[in-house]
Amino acid sequence: MLVRTMVDMGAVLRDAREAAGRTQAELARAAGVSREWLINVEAGRTAADLPRLLAVMGELGLVVEVRRS
């Protein structure tokens, strides 16, 4: 999926978490973030800071690829 907004990013994270069979609480604990923060990110309601976002992505086996559009 092409990610252009925080709503897109939230959808990617939610879909990957659900595909992995993990709850928000499990993922938040493993990534070292709060469940409330993860809920907001999955809903696209927050500007996530990169270190926390990368920690969550790492737990889900996701990577970032930067390309010119």
N, CA, C and O atoms as CSV, one atom per row, in Angstrom:
chain,resi,resn,atom,element,x,y,z
A,1,MET,N,N,0.842,-1.188,0.000
A,1,MET,CA,C,0.000,0.000,0.000
A,1,MET,C,C,0.880,1.242,0.000
A,1,MET,O,O,1.898,1.298,0.690
A,2,LEU,N,N,0.485,2.206,-0.761
A,2,LEU,CA,C,1.177,3.481,-0.790
A,2,LEU,C,C,0.706,4.313,0.404
A,2,LEU,O,O,-0.492,4.519,0.594
A,3,VAL,N,N,1.649,4.781,1.195
A,3,VAL,CA,C,1.318,5.566,2.386
A,3,VAL,C,C,1.628,7.027,2.114
A,3,VAL,O,O,2.778,7.399,1.880
A,4,ARG,N,N,0.588,7.850,2.149
A,4,ARG,CA,C,0.765,9.286,1.928
A,4,ARG,C,C,0.294,10.113,3.114
A,4,ARG,O,O,0.655,11.283,3.239
A,5,THR,N,N,-0.508,9.516,3.983
A,5,THR,CA,C,-1.052,10.240,5.137
A,5,THR,C,C,-0.949,9.370,6.382
A,5,THR,O,O,-0.663,8.177,6.292
A,6,MET,N,N,-1.182,9.967,7.533
A,6,MET,CA,C,-1.197,9.198,8.776
A,6,MET,C,C,-2.370,8.224,8.798
A,6,MET,O,O,-2.282,7.174,9.434
A,7,VAL,N,N,-3.455,8.548,8.124
A,7,VAL,CA,C,-4.586,7.610,8.035
A,7,VAL,C,C,-4.141,6.360,7.281
A,7,VAL,O,O,-4.469,5.244,7.683
A,8,ASP,N,N,-3.392,6.542,6.184
A,8,ASP,CA,C,-2.857,5.404,5.430
A,8,ASP,C,C,-1.928,4.570,6.313
A,8,ASP,O,O,-2.016,3.342,6.325
A,9,MET,N,N,-1.047,5.235,7.044
A,9,MET,CA,C,-0.101,4.529,7.900
A,9,MET,C,C,-0.849,3.740,8.976
A,9,MET,O,O,-0.516,2.590,9.262
A,10,GLY,N,N,-1.844,4.363,9.556
A,10,GLY,CA,C,-2.633,3.677,10.578
A,10,GLY,C,C,-3.287,2.429,10.032
A,10,GLY,O,O,-3.324,1.400,10.707
A,11,ALA,N,N,-3.804,2.506,8.820
A,11,ALA,CA,C,-4.455,1.346,8.202
A,11,ALA,C,C,-3.449,0.224,7.954
A,11,ALA,O,O,-3.759,-0.947,8.171
A,12,VAL,N,N,-2.256,0.575,7.503
A,12,VAL,CA,C,-1.212,-0.425,7.275
A,12,VAL,C,C,-0.859,-1.123,8.582
A,12,VAL,O,O,-0.768,-2.350,8.631
A,13,LEU,N,N,-0.661,-0.344,9.636
A,13,LEU,CA,C,-0.293,-0.925,10.924
A,13,LEU,C,C,-1.409,-1.804,11.472
A,13,LEU,O,O,-1.154,-2.910,11.949
A,14,ARG,N,N,-2.632,-1.323,11.406
A,14,ARG,CA,C,-3.771,-2.102,11.908
A,14,ARG,C,C,-3.908,-3.413,11.142
A,14,ARG,O,O,-4.080,-4.473,11.744
A,15,ASP,N,N,-3.830,-3.340,9.808
A,15,ASP,CA,C,-3.953,-4.549,8.995
A,15,ASP,C,C,-2.836,-5.547,9.303
A,15,ASP,O,O,-3.091,-6.747,9.411
A,16,ALA,N,N,-1.614,-5.064,9.444
A,16,ALA,CA,C,-0.484,-5.950,9.745
A,16,ALA,C,C,-0.628,-6.554,11.135
A,16,ALA,O,O,-0.338,-7.734,11.331
A,17,ARG,N,N,-1.069,-5.761,12.095
A,17,ARG,CA,C,-1.268,-6.268,13.461
A,17,ARG,C,C,-2.330,-7.356,13.461
A,17,ARG,O,O,-2.132,-8.417,14.054
A,18,GLU,N,N,-3.447,-7.104,12.806
A,18,GLU,CA,C,-4.523,-8.085,12.767
A,18,GLU,C,C,-4.094,-9.349,12.023
A,18,GLU,O,O,-4.444,-10.453,12.437
A,19,ALA,N,N,-3.348,-9.204,10.940
A,19,ALA,CA,C,-2.859,-10.361,10.186
A,19,ALA,C,C,-1.905,-11.205,11.029
A,19,ALA,O,O,-1.829,-12.422,10.862
A,20,ALA,N,N,-1.177,-10.548,11.935
A,20,ALA,CA,C,-0.255,-11.249,12.822
A,20,ALA,C,C,-0.970,-11.852,14.028
A,20,ALA,O,O,-0.359,-12.566,14.824
A,21,GLY,N,N,-2.261,-11.567,14.161
A,21,GLY,CA,C,-3.035,-12.106,15.276
A,21,GLY,C,C,-2.680,-11.500,16.619
A,21,GLY,O,O,-2.802,-12.154,17.655
A,22,ARG,N,N,-2.234,-10.235,16.603
A,22,ARG,CA,C,-1.826,-9.573,17.847
A,22,ARG,C,C,-2.855,-8.531,18.243
A,22,ARG,O,O,-3.477,-7.893,17.393
A,23,THR,N,N,-3.022,-8.370,19.540
A,23,THR,CA,C,-3.907,-7.320,20.044
A,23,THR,C,C,-3.125,-6.016,20.116
A,23,THR,O,O,-1.896,-6.004,20.044
A,24,GLN,N,N,-3.863,-4.921,20.260
A,24,GLN,CA,C,-3.195,-3.633,20.426
A,24,GLN,C,C,-2.337,-3.642,21.685
A,24,GLN,O,O,-1.231,-3.103,21.690
A,25,ALA,N,N,-2.844,-4.250,22.745
A,25,ALA,CA,C,-2.089,-4.287,24.006
A,25,ALA,C,C,-0.794,-5.075,23.844
A,25,ALA,O,O,0.252,-4.645,24.330
A,26,GLU,N,N,-0.849,-6.223,23.166
A,26,GLU,CA,C,0.353,-7.032,22.956
A,26,GLU,C,C,1.389,-6.279,22.136
A,26,GLU,O,O,2.568,-6.247,22.489
A,27,LEU,N,N,0.946,-5.676,21.042
A,27,LEU,CA,C,1.872,-4.954,20.180
A,27,LEU,C,C,2.458,-3.743,20.883
A,27,LEU,O,O,3.659,-3.488,20.788
A,28,ALA,N,N,1.627,-3.000,21.582
A,28,ALA,CA,C,2.106,-1.810,22.292
A,28,ALA,C,C,3.172,-2.192,23.313
A,28,ALA,O,O,4.211,-1.539,23.405
A,29,ARG,N,N,2.914,-3.245,24.077
A,29,ARG,CA,C,3.872,-3.691,25.098
A,29,ARG,C,C,5.191,-4.113,24.439
A,29,ARG,O,O,6.264,-3.730,24.905
A,30,ALA,N,N,5.118,-4.890,23.368
A,30,ALA,CA,C,6.325,-5.375,22.699
A,30,ALA,C,C,7.136,-4.241,22.077
A,30,ALA,O,O,8.366,-4.296,22.049
A,31,ALA,N,N,6.450,-3.214,21.579
A,31,ALA,CA,C,7.130,-2.095,20.922
A,31,ALA,C,C,7.525,-0.991,21.891
A,31,ALA,O,O,8.235,-0.059,21.513
A,32,GLY,N,N,7.074,-1.085,23.132
A,32,GLY,CA,C,7.429,-0.069,24.124
A,32,GLY,C,C,6.655,1.232,23.971
A,32,GLY,O,O,7.167,2.309,24.276
A,33,VAL,N,N,5.418,1.124,23.497
A,33,VAL,CA,C,4.553,2.302,23.366
A,33,VAL,C,C,3.284,2.044,24.163
A,33,VAL,O,O,3.012,0.909,24.556
A,34,SER,N,N,2.513,3.087,24.399
A,34,SER,CA,C,1.263,2.890,25.128
A,34,SER,C,C,0.168,2.415,24.174
A,34,SER,O,O,0.196,2.711,22.979
A,35,ARG,N,N,-0.784,1.685,24.714
A,35,ARG,CA,C,-1.904,1.238,23.888
A,35,ARG,C,C,-2.683,2.442,23.379
A,35,ARG,O,O,-3.139,2.442,22.235
A,36,GLU,N,N,-2.842,3.464,24.206
A,36,GLU,CA,C,-3.557,4.677,23.784
A,36,GLU,C,C,-2.874,5.312,22.572
A,36,GLU,O,O,-3.546,5.728,21.629
A,37,TRP,N,N,-1.553,5.386,22.595
A,37,TRP,CA,C,-0.816,5.952,21.467
A,37,TRP,C,C,-1.066,5.124,20.219
A,37,TRP,O,O,-1.323,5.672,19.148
A,38,LEU,N,N,-0.990,3.788,20.354
A,38,LEU,CA,C,-1.203,2.908,19.208
A,38,LEU,C,C,-2.618,3.040,18.659
A,38,LEU,O,O,-2.809,3.053,17.443
A,39,ILE,N,N,-3.603,3.136,19.531
A,39,ILE,CA,C,-4.994,3.335,19.096
A,39,ILE,C,C,-5.090,4.591,18.246
A,39,ILE,O,O,-5.707,4.573,17.181
A,40,ASN,N,N,-4.489,5.675,18.703
A,40,ASN,CA,C,-4.536,6.939,17.964
A,40,ASN,C,C,-3.813,6.850,16.627
A,40,ASN,O,O,-4.288,7.398,15.632
A,41,VAL,N,N,-2.681,6.173,16.590
A,41,VAL,CA,C,-1.948,6.022,15.334
A,41,VAL,C,C,-2.751,5.186,14.348
A,41,VAL,O,O,-2.858,5.543,13.175
A,42,GLU,N,N,-3.316,4.078,14.814
A,42,GLU,CA,C,-4.113,3.227,13.923
A,42,GLU,C,C,-5.315,3.987,13.356
A,42,GLU,O,O,-5.764,3.705,12.245
A,43,ALA,N,N,-5.825,4.935,14.110
A,43,ALA,CA,C,-6.970,5.728,13.655
A,43,ALA,C,C,-6.538,6.941,12.829
A,43,ALA,O,O,-7.386,7.677,12.325
A,44,GLY,N,N,-5.225,7.156,12.686
A,44,GLY,CA,C,-4.730,8.290,11.917
A,44,GLY,C,C,-4.930,9.614,12.615
A,44,GLY,O,O,-4.939,10.662,11.968
A,45,ARG,N,N,-5.092,9.584,13.940
A,45,ARG,CA,C,-5.412,10.799,14.684
A,45,ARG,C,C,-4.214,11.502,15.292
A,45,ARG,O,O,-4.386,12.481,16.018
A,46,THR,N,N,-3.029,11.040,15.023
A,46,THR,CA,C,-1.880,11.662,15.654
A,46,THR,C,C,-0.707,11.737,14.685
A,46,THR,O,O,-0.591,10.928,13.765
A,47,ALA,N,N,0.130,12.687,14.898
A,47,ALA,CA,C,1.388,12.753,14.161
A,47,ALA,C,C,2.383,11.932,14.972
A,47,ALA,O,O,2.898,12.398,15.988
A,48,ALA,N,N,2.646,10.727,14.528
A,48,ALA,CA,C,3.503,9.810,15.276
A,48,ALA,C,C,4.956,10.229,15.177
A,48,ALA,O,O,5.424,10.655,14.121
A,49,ASP,N,N,5.665,10.101,16.291
A,49,ASP,CA,C,7.093,10.390,16.213
A,49,ASP,C,C,7.791,9.161,15.631
A,49,ASP,O,O,7.400,8.025,15.895
A,50,LEU,N,N,8.801,9.404,14.858
A,50,LEU,CA,C,9.451,8.363,14.079
A,50,LEU,C,C,10.016,7.216,14.917
A,50,LEU,O,O,9.820,6.062,14.537
A,51,PRO,N,N,10.702,7.462,16.029
A,51,PRO,CA,C,11.240,6.333,16.787
A,51,PRO,C,C,10.156,5.355,17.250
A,51,PRO,O,O,10.342,4.142,17.154
A,52,ARG,N,N,9.047,5.856,17.742
A,52,ARG,CA,C,7.976,4.954,18.176
A,52,ARG,C,C,7.342,4.256,16.982
A,52,ARG,O,O,7.041,3.064,17.047
A,53,LEU,N,N,7.141,4.975,15.915
A,53,LEU,CA,C,6.552,4.391,14.714
A,53,LEU,C,C,7.435,3.273,14.173
A,53,LEU,O,O,6.933,2.214,13.798
A,54,LEU,N,N,8.733,3.496,14.130
A,54,LEU,CA,C,9.663,2.470,13.657
A,54,LEU,C,C,9.690,1.264,14.589
A,54,LEU,O,O,9.842,0.135,14.123
A,55,ALA,N,N,9.546,1.479,15.897
A,55,ALA,CA,C,9.507,0.364,16.849
A,55,ALA,C,C,8.295,-0.519,16.586
A,55,ALA,O,O,8.409,-1.745,16.588
A,56,VAL,N,N,7.138,0.090,16.361
A,56,VAL,CA,C,5.927,-0.670,16.071
A,56,VAL,C,C,6.086,-1.410,14.747
A,56,VAL,O,O,5.746,-2.589,14.647
A,57,MET,N,N,6.598,-0.723,13.736
A,57,MET,CA,C,6.793,-1.360,12.438
A,57,MET,C,C,7.759,-2.534,12.547
A,57,MET,O,O,7.543,-3.575,11.926
A,58,GLY,N,N,8.804,-2.377,13.321
A,58,GLY,CA,C,9.771,-3.457,13.517
A,58,GLY,C,C,9.140,-4.682,14.144
A,58,GLY,O,O,9.441,-5.810,13.752
A,59,GLU,N,N,8.276,-4.473,15.105
A,59,GLU,CA,C,7.580,-5.584,15.751
A,59,GLU,C,C,6.678,-6.326,14.770
A,59,GLU,O,O,6.420,-7.519,14.934
A,60,LEU,N,N,6.204,-5.623,13.762
A,60,LEU,CA,C,5.313,-6.229,12.765
A,60,LEU,C,C,6.060,-6.725,11.524
A,60,LEU,O,O,5.452,-7.268,10.602
A,61,GLY,N,N,7.374,-6.534,11.509
A,61,GLY,CA,C,8.160,-6.970,10.362
A,61,GLY,C,C,7.988,-6.086,9.142
A,61,GLY,O,O,8.180,-6.535,8.012
A,62,LEU,N,N,7.628,-4.835,9.366
A,62,LEU,CA,C,7.438,-3.876,8.272
A,62,LEU,C,C,8.677,-3.011,8.134
A,62,LEU,O,O,9.373,-2.752,9.116
A,63,VAL,N,N,8.952,-2.564,6.919
A,63,VAL,CA,C,10.075,-1.664,6.651
A,63,VAL,C,C,9.582,-0.447,5.882
A,63,VAL,O,O,8.497,-0.454,5.301
A,64,VAL,N,N,10.389,0.579,5.892
A,64,VAL,CA,C,10.097,1.798,5.146
A,64,VAL,C,C,10.972,1.835,3.910
A,64,VAL,O,O,12.181,1.617,3.993
A,65,GLU,N,N,10.381,2.105,2.787
A,65,GLU,CA,C,11.128,2.303,1.549
A,65,GLU,C,C,10.784,3.691,1.036
A,65,GLU,O,O,9.610,4.012,0.849
A,66,VAL,N,N,11.786,4.504,0.810
A,66,VAL,CA,C,11.572,5.859,0.334
A,66,VAL,C,C,11.887,5.904,-1.154
A,66,VAL,O,O,12.966,5.502,-1.589
A,67,ARG,N,N,10.921,6.402,-1.926
A,67,ARG,CA,C,11.091,6.538,-3.374
A,67,ARG,C,C,10.653,7.915,-3.800
A,67,ARG,O,O,9.805,8.536,-3.158
A,68,ARG,N,N,11.204,8.373,-4.837
A,68,ARG,CA,C,10.731,9.646,-5.438
A,68,ARG,C,C,9.441,9.365,-6.178
A,68,ARG,O,O,9.295,8.332,-6.831
A,69,SER,N,N,8.501,10.302,-6.068
A,69,SER,CA,C,7.241,10.096,-6.794
A,69,SER,C,C,7.278,10.746,-8.146
A,69,SER,O,O,6.303,10.672,-8.893
